[in-house]
Amino acid sequence: MKNISVVKNKKESFIVLLPAIMVLQVLLLLMNNLQAQSAKEVPFEMRKGMNLSAWLSQNKFKSDAEREAYFTEADFKELKALGFDHIRLPVAEINIYDEKGNPKAEVMKLIHRTIEWCRDADMRMILDCHQTRDHDFSKYSSIVLFNDPNALFRFIDLWSRLSDEFGKYPNTLLAYELLNEPNAKENQSWNNIALPLIKAIRKKEPERIILLGSNKANRVSTFTDLCVPKKDPNIILSFHFYYPYLLTHFNSDSYKSLKVIKGPLIYPGQIVPDSIITRLDDNAKKVVEKHNGIFNKDVLYQMIQPVIQKAKDNGLRLHCGEFGVNFQYPDRPLLTRYIEDVVAIFKEHDIAYTVWGYRKQFGVFDDNRKIKDQRYLDAIVK
């Protein structure tokens, strides 16, 4: 009888535990569903966009009124009418926060206003962290981000404040770009910054679209070393593409070494022909040797192909955040032939793209808001 009593007690204990086990199973099921929901891909639709260059970064205005007048609702509506479906808005930390981290109200108002214009026009916007106090892509020798162990914490804090400010907008409307053109000496140094930063953002916004580029200015050749978060479908890989520089940056202030080349240039074909090279001095020849070559649509595709493969391997979408020409080379039909090939590659391989840029050098529009070249623009938006 004693043994029977023990068995009976065990059975009763099991019966008592059964509801608790069922509750635990339900909780686990709910947790799994929540995890599955957090990993759900957000439908952030974009195909062809415009960089609002030289507005909230890389520009100095004498007043808030002058800054506000640079890009108006009429300008926005023109971009919409031309066929652009998204905006990439480069912002500099010094323009949106003071040194104590307080927001600058007038600039914040412009950002919110642009997002709301996009919302009302059924367009999308990428908030691009273009320059920070610790990272200016144009000052390669003085980048603090990769040299100060506290810089990562400042960067996470910056994005935490940006998330507090803009996290209210739908994930289908607004995306975040971690950093424009990271430029660490070693590719792994950028991974060491990007991965914990993404993790920190995910704690606050698990489904926000995040654009992640590679080291050395989103260069296609460094994508093989880029570490991509696992099981995060809301990452979009973003590269920049300005090859061949002898054409896109002809007579450019940002690449002064290229000013030794006066032309003529060839595209498609060998950008600087041998007949010109033989007449150059030794310094100019070195510049040409570094950047010259035969370029055509097939060559450009082969340069982009590793990025396409990286996106396929990770099951992620792909975006070209910057491409274009600075319009300094006078042969506009040649520039258009080049841009037609680049855009054709993007379309053939399902790559969303955002041309650089709006105004100033590389601008599709001049300072009087006139289209510089209609056929060039047509190649981008048609």
C-alpha positions as CSV (number, residue, x, y, z in Angstrom):
1,M,0.0,0.0,0.0
2,K,2.9,2.3,0.8
3,N,4.3,1.9,-2.8
4,I,0.8,2.6,-4.2
5,S,0.6,5.8,-2.1
6,V,3.9,7.0,-3.4
7,V,2.8,6.4,-7.0
8,K,-0.4,8.2,-6.3
9,N,1.4,11.2,-4.9
10,K,3.7,11.4,-8.0
11,K,0.7,11.3,-10.3
12,E,-1.0,14.0,-8.3
13,S,2.1,16.1,-8.5
14,F,2.3,15.6,-12.2
15,I,-1.4,16.7,-12.5
16,V,-0.6,19.8,-10.5
17,L,2.4,20.6,-12.6
18,L,0.6,20.1,-15.9
19,P,-1.1,23.6,-16.0
20,A,2.3,25.2,-15.2
21,I,4.0,23.3,-18.1
22,M,1.2,24.3,-20.4
23,V,1.6,28.0,-19.3
24,L,5.4,27.8,-19.9
25,Q,4.8,26.3,-23.4
26,V,2.4,29.1,-24.2
27,L,4.9,31.7,-23.0
28,L,7.7,30.1,-25.0
29,L,5.4,30.1,-28.1
30,L,4.6,33.8,-27.6
31,M,8.3,34.6,-27.2
32,N,9.1,32.7,-30.4
33,N,6.3,34.6,-32.2
34,L,7.7,37.9,-30.9
35,Q,11.2,37.0,-32.1
36,A,9.8,36.0,-35.5
37,Q,7.9,39.3,-35.7
38,S,11.0,41.3,-34.8
39,A,12.9,39.5,-37.6
40,K,10.1,40.3,-40.1
41,E,11.3,42.2,-43.2
42,V,10.0,45.7,-43.4
43,P,8.7,46.7,-46.8
44,F,10.8,49.8,-47.4
45,E,10.2,50.5,-51.0
46,M,12.8,52.6,-53.0
47,R,14.2,52.5,-56.5
48,K,15.6,55.8,-57.5
49,G,16.5,58.7,-55.3
50,M,18.2,62.0,-54.8
51,N,20.9,63.0,-52.3
52,L,20.1,66.4,-50.8
53,S,23.8,67.4,-51.0
54,A,25.3,70.5,-49.6
55,W,22.3,71.3,-47.4
56,L,22.6,70.0,-43.8
57,S,26.2,68.8,-44.3
58,Q,29.2,70.1,-46.2
59,N,27.8,73.6,-46.4
60,K,28.0,76.8,-44.3
61,F,25.0,79.2,-44.3
62,K,25.1,82.7,-42.9
63,S,21.6,82.3,-41.3
64,D,18.9,79.9,-40.6
65,A,16.8,81.6,-43.2
66,E,19.4,81.0,-45.9
67,R,19.6,77.3,-45.0
68,E,15.8,77.0,-45.1
69,A,15.6,78.6,-48.5
70,Y,18.2,76.2,-50.0
71,F,15.6,73.4,-50.2
72,T,11.9,74.2,-50.2
73,E,8.7,72.4,-50.7
74,A,8.6,73.5,-54.3
75,D,12.0,71.9,-54.8
76,F,10.8,68.7,-53.2
77,K,7.7,68.6,-55.4
78,E,9.8,69.0,-58.5
79,L,11.9,65.9,-57.4
80,K,8.6,64.0,-56.9
81,A,7.3,65.1,-60.3
82,L,10.5,64.0,-62.0
83,G,10.1,60.5,-60.7
84,F,12.3,60.2,-57.7
85,D,10.8,58.0,-55.0
86,H,13.2,58.6,-52.1
87,I,15.5,61.1,-50.5
88,R,18.9,60.5,-48.9
89,L,19.4,63.4,-46.4
90,P,23.1,63.8,-45.3
91,V,23.3,65.5,-41.9
92,A,26.4,66.6,-39.9
93,E,26.4,66.3,-36.2
94,I,27.6,69.9,-35.7
95,N,24.6,71.1,-37.6
96,I,22.0,69.3,-35.5
97,Y,23.5,69.2,-32.0
98,D,25.6,71.6,-30.1
99,E,28.7,70.5,-28.2
100,K,26.7,69.6,-25.1
101,G,24.4,67.3,-27.2
102,N,21.4,69.7,-27.2
103,P,19.4,69.7,-30.5
104,K,19.4,72.7,-32.7
105,A,15.7,73.4,-33.1
106,E,15.8,75.2,-36.5
107,V,17.7,72.4,-38.2
108,M,15.6,69.6,-36.5
109,K,12.5,71.4,-37.8
110,L,13.9,71.1,-41.4
111,I,14.5,67.4,-41.0
112,H,11.1,66.7,-39.6
113,R,9.5,68.8,-42.3
114,T,11.3,66.9,-45.1
115,I,10.2,63.5,-43.6
116,E,6.7,64.8,-43.5
117,W,6.8,65.9,-47.1
118,C,8.0,62.3,-47.9
119,R,5.2,60.8,-45.9
120,D,2.6,63.0,-47.7
121,A,4.0,62.2,-51.1
122,D,4.4,58.5,-50.5
123,M,8.2,58.7,-50.7
124,R,10.9,57.4,-48.4
125,M,13.8,59.0,-46.7
126,I,17.2,57.8,-45.6
127,L,18.6,59.8,-42.6
128,D,22.4,59.6,-43.4
129,C,24.8,60.3,-40.6
130,H,27.2,62.0,-43.0
131,Q,29.7,63.6,-40.6
132,T,30.2,63.4,-36.8
133,R,32.6,65.2,-34.5
134,D,34.7,62.0,-34.4
135,H,34.5,61.1,-38.1
136,D,34.8,63.3,-41.1
137,F,35.3,61.2,-44.2
138,S,37.1,64.1,-46.0
139,K,39.8,64.3,-43.2
140,Y,41.5,61.0,-43.5
141,S,44.4,61.7,-41.2
142,S,42.5,63.0,-38.2
143,I,39.6,60.6,-37.7
144,V,39.0,60.0,-34.0
145,L,36.3,57.3,-34.3
146,F,38.8,54.5,-34.8
147,N,41.5,55.8,-32.5
148,D,39.7,56.7,-29.2
149,P,38.2,53.9,-27.2
150,N,35.5,56.2,-25.9
151,A,34.4,57.2,-29.4
152,L,32.2,54.1,-29.8
153,F,30.2,55.1,-26.8
154,R,29.8,58.7,-28.1
155,F,28.6,57.3,-31.4
156,I,26.1,55.0,-29.7
157,D,24.9,58.0,-27.7
158,L,24.5,60.1,-30.9
159,W,22.4,57.4,-32.5
160,S,20.4,57.0,-29.3
161,R,19.5,60.7,-29.4
162,L,18.7,60.4,-33.1
163,S,16.4,57.5,-32.4
164,D,14.7,59.4,-29.6
165,E,14.1,62.3,-32.1
166,F,13.0,60.3,-35.2
167,G,12.0,56.9,-33.9
168,K,8.3,57.9,-34.0
169,Y,8.2,57.7,-37.8
170,P,7.0,54.4,-39.4
171,N,9.7,51.9,-40.4
172,T,8.2,52.0,-43.9
173,L,8.9,55.7,-44.2
174,L,12.3,56.4,-42.6
175,A,15.6,54.5,-42.7
176,Y,18.9,55.1,-40.8
177,E,22.3,55.1,-42.5
178,L,24.9,54.4,-39.8
179,L,27.8,56.5,-41.2
180,N,28.7,57.9,-44.5
181,E,32.0,56.5,-46.0
182,P,33.7,55.0,-42.9
183,N,37.4,55.3,-43.4
184,A,39.4,53.2,-41.0
185,K,43.0,52.0,-41.7
186,E,41.9,48.4,-41.3
187,N,38.6,47.0,-42.5
188,Q,38.0,45.2,-39.2
189,S,38.1,48.4,-37.3
190,W,34.9,49.5,-39.0
191,N,33.3,46.1,-38.1
192,N,34.2,46.7,-34.5
193,I,32.2,49.9,-34.6
194,A,29.3,49.0,-36.8
195,L,28.2,45.7,-35.1
196,P,27.8,47.0,-31.6
197,L,26.2,50.2,-32.9
198,I,23.6,48.1,-34.8
199,K,23.0,46.0,-31.7
200,A,22.4,49.2,-29.6
201,I,19.9,50.6,-32.2
202,R,18.1,47.2,-32.3
203,K,17.4,47.4,-28.6
204,K,15.3,50.5,-29.2
205,E,14.1,49.9,-32.8
206,P,14.2,46.2,-33.7
207,E,12.7,46.7,-37.1
208,R,14.1,50.0,-38.3
209,I,15.8,49.8,-41.7
210,I,19.5,50.3,-41.3
211,L,21.8,50.9,-44.2
212,L,25.3,49.5,-43.7
213,G,28.3,50.4,-46.0
214,S,31.8,49.0,-46.1
215,N,35.1,50.6,-45.1
216,K,37.1,52.9,-47.2
217,A,34.2,55.1,-48.3
218,N,31.7,52.3,-49.0
219,R,34.2,51.0,-51.6
220,V,33.1,47.9,-53.6
221,S,36.5,46.3,-53.0
222,T,36.1,46.2,-49.2
223,F,32.7,44.5,-49.1
224,T,34.3,41.1,-48.8
225,D,35.6,42.1,-45.4
226,L,32.3,43.6,-44.1
227,C,30.7,41.7,-41.2
228,V,26.9,41.6,-41.6
229,P,24.6,40.9,-38.6
230,K,23.0,37.5,-38.8
231,K,19.2,37.0,-39.1
232,D,18.5,40.7,-39.6
233,P,16.4,41.1,-42.8
234,N,16.1,44.9,-42.2
235,I,19.7,45.6,-43.1
236,I,20.3,47.1,-46.5
237,L,23.9,47.0,-47.8
238,S,24.9,50.3,-49.4
239,F,27.9,51.0,-51.6
240,H,29.2,54.1,-53.4
241,F,30.4,54.0,-57.0
242,Y,32.4,56.7,-58.7
243,Y,34.7,54.6,-61.0
244,P,36.4,55.7,-63.2
245,Y,37.6,58.7,-61.1
246,L,39.4,60.3,-64.1
247,L,35.9,60.8,-65.6
248,T,33.6,61.3,-62.6
249,H,36.1,63.6,-60.7
250,F,37.6,65.4,-63.7
251,N,39.1,68.7,-62.5
252,S,37.6,68.1,-59.1
253,D,38.5,70.2,-56.0
254,S,38.2,67.0,-53.9
255,Y,40.7,65.1,-56.0
256,K,43.2,67.9,-56.9
257,S,45.8,65.4,-58.1
258,L,43.4,64.6,-61.0
259,K,43.6,68.1,-62.2
260,V,46.8,67.3,-64.1
261,I,44.6,65.5,-66.7
262,K,43.1,68.0,-69.2
263,G,41.6,65.5,-71.6
264,P,40.4,64.4,-74.0
265,L,38.8,61.4,-72.3
266,I,37.2,58.4,-73.8
267,Y,34.2,56.3,-72.7
268,P,33.6,53.5,-73.4
269,G,37.3,52.6,-73.9
270,Q,40.6,53.6,-72.3
271,I,39.8,56.7,-70.4
272,V,43.0,58.5,-71.1
273,P,44.4,57.3,-74.5
274,D,48.1,56.4,-75.0
275,S,48.5,59.3,-77.4
276,I,47.8,61.7,-74.5
277,I,49.8,59.8,-71.9
278,T,53.0,60.0,-73.9
279,R,52.8,63.8,-73.7
280,L,52.4,63.9,-69.9
281,D,55.1,64.7,-67.4
282,D,56.2,62.0,-64.9
283,N,53.9,63.2,-62.1
284,A,50.8,63.2,-64.4
285,K,51.8,59.8,-65.7
286,K,51.8,58.4,-62.2
287,V,48.3,59.7,-61.6
288,V,47.0,58.2,-64.8
289,E,48.6,54.8,-64.1
290,K,46.7,54.7,-60.8
291,H,43.3,55.5,-62.2
292,N,43.4,54.7,-65.9
293,G,42.1,51.7,-67.7
294,I,39.6,50.4,-70.2
295,F,36.0,51.0,-68.9
296,N,32.7,49.9,-70.3
297,K,29.5,48.5,-69.0
298,D,30.9,45.0,-68.6
299,V,33.9,46.3,-66.7
300,L,31.7,48.4,-64.4
301,Y,29.5,45.3,-63.7
302,Q,32.6,43.2,-62.8
303,M,33.6,45.8,-60.3
304,I,30.1,45.8,-58.7
305,Q,29.6,42.1,-58.9
306,P,31.3,41.2,-55.5
307,V,28.8,43.6,-53.8
308,I,25.9,41.9,-55.6
309,Q,27.2,38.5,-54.4
310,K,27.6,39.8,-50.8
311,A,24.0,40.8,-50.8
312,K,22.9,37.5,-52.2
313,D,24.9,35.5,-49.7
314,N,23.3,37.3,-46.9
315,G,19.8,37.5,-48.3
316,L,19.8,41.3,-48.2
317,R,18.7,44.2,-50.4
318,L,21.3,46.3,-52.1
319,H,21.6,50.1,-52.5
320,C,24.0,52.4,-54.2
321,G,24.0,55.5,-52.0
322,E,26.2,57.7,-54.2
323,F,27.2,57.8,-57.8
324,G,27.4,60.5,-60.5
325,V,29.7,62.9,-62.2
326,N,30.9,66.4,-61.2
327,F,30.0,67.9,-64.6
328,Q,33.5,69.4,-65.0
329,Y,34.2,67.5,-68.2
330,P,32.6,69.5,-71.1
331,D,31.6,66.5,-73.2
332,R,28.0,66.0,-71.9
333,P,27.1,63.1,-74.3
334,L,30.2,61.2,-73.0
335,L,29.0,61.7,-69.4
336,T,25.5,60.6,-70.3
337,R,26.8,57.4,-72.0
338,Y,28.6,56.6,-68.8
339,I,25.7,57.2,-66.5
340,E,23.3,55.3,-68.7
341,D,25.6,52.2,-68.3
342,V,25.8,52.6,-64.6
343,V,22.0,52.9,-64.1
344,A,21.4,50.0,-66.5
345,I,23.5,47.8,-64.3
346,F,21.5,48.9,-61.2
347,K,18.2,48.2,-62.9
348,E,19.3,44.8,-64.3
349,H,20.4,43.6,-60.8
350,D,17.6,45.1,-58.7
351,I,19.8,47.7,-57.0
352,A,18.1,50.8,-55.6
353,Y,20.2,53.9,-56.1
354,T,20.5,57.5,-55.0
355,V,22.3,59.9,-57.3
356,W,24.8,62.4,-55.9
357,G,23.5,65.0,-55.8
358,Y,21.1,67.9,-55.7
359,R,23.2,71.1,-56.3
360,K,26.8,72.3,-56.3
361,Q,29.5,70.1,-57.8
362,F,28.0,66.8,-58.9
363,G,24.6,68.5,-58.7
364,V,21.9,67.5,-61.2
365,F,20.7,71.1,-60.7
366,D,22.7,74.3,-60.9
367,D,22.5,77.0,-58.3
368,N,19.6,78.6,-60.2
369,R,17.7,75.3,-59.9
370,K,18.0,74.6,-63.6
371,I,18.6,71.1,-64.8
372,K,22.2,70.8,-66.1
373,D,21.6,68.1,-68.7
374,Q,18.2,66.7,-69.5
375,R,19.4,63.5,-71.1
376,Y,21.6,62.8,-68.1
377,L,18.7,63.3,-65.8
378,D,16.5,61.1,-68.0
379,A,18.9,58.3,-67.7
380,I,18.5,58.3,-63.9
381,V,14.7,58.7,-63.6
382,K,13.3,57.0,-66.6
